[in-house]
């Protein structure tokens, strides 16, 4: 039996205004790390009568993730990210995984994010590389 796996080639990333309906593709993406990360706050409810530490779970924090890409000042998606970073306005971020396994039906991850940082790396014998840190606000969704 073949293990269920989704190939990454063909994954697309896009950005749009929150509530928008026409996302702009972000081109040149090489990797994204940290999607789905984060954790809930641990609230200590231990009392003097407790025999061990006791906790309740607080609000979920879906964290941040990092995108690495080939820097392209003519790419509309990268320019939109840069604009959102400068204006400190939230954006709708969408990742669509390719439908490479027919048994896996959830392919789209959507989140409201802030572009926290964008940086370019220029080195000898290479191309200009970009890195962006995106902070999730609220709850993302798989569909």
Residue, then its C-alpha position, 0 to 999 in steps of 0.5 A: x500500500x502506498x503511503x498518503x503523501x502530497x507532492x510539493x511541486x505545483x504548490x501556489x501561494x497568494x496574497x489579497x486584501x482581507x475580504x478580497x476575492x482575487x488573490x495575487x500569486x506570489x512567484x519565485x517561492x522556494x520554501x515555506x517553514x512553520x505553517x500550522x505552528x503555534x500553541x495555546x497558552x497554558x493557564x496555571x490554575x494550581x491551588x494550595x489544595x492541589x496535589x500536582x500542577x493543574x492547567x487549563x488551555x488558553x487561546x490558541x496562537x498560530x504563530x509565524x512562518x517564514x517564506x524563502x523566495x527568489x527576489x523579484x521587484x517586478x512580481x506583483x505578489x512580492x510587491x503586494x507583500x512589501x506594501x502590506x508590510x509598509x502599511x502594517x495592514x493585514x492580508x489574506x494569505x492562501x496556500x494551495x497544495x497540488x491534488x497529487x493524491x486523490x485520497x487527500x481532499x484538503x488542499x487549501x490553507x487560508x490565514x489572515x497575516x501581517x507581513x512582519x519582515x522582508x529582507x533581501x540577501x545578495x551574495x557572490x555567485x548567486x541570485x538575490x534571495x528574499x525572506x519574509x516573516x508572516x505572523x498569523x492573526x486569528x484562526x487559519x483554516x484548511x479547506 
